[in-house]
Amino acid sequence: MTIQAQIEQRLQDAMTVHFMTLENESYMHSVPANSETHFKLVLVSDAFEGKRMVQRHQLVYATLKEEMPKFHALAMHLHTVKEWQDRAEAVPLSPPCKGGE
């Protein structure tokens, strides 16, 4: 199972997911082809209700504790259903990589 599939499965098992996209953005960085090192997660869940952003991040980190050592970076965009609707369900663009060659 790929790292991406492991992350997706772990999150789906741990919380009610209304929307999730997990993009492998490794190709944007100085890593070998077909790497799974850099990901962008957009996750909409009731689990984030009443939680500050740092608490939401901590929840995801705790959920992915076994997967975290397997990759380098995870950009997280974590929303409640209302927040997601307020932002017109728009997935943010990622900035270009500043490191590497």
Buried (B, 14 or more C-beta within 10 A) or exposed (E): EEBBEBBBEBBEEBBEBBEBEBBBBBEBBEBEEEBBBBBBBBBBBEBBEEBEEEEBBEBBEEBBEEBBEEBEEBBBBBBBBEEBEEEEEEEEEEEEBEEEE
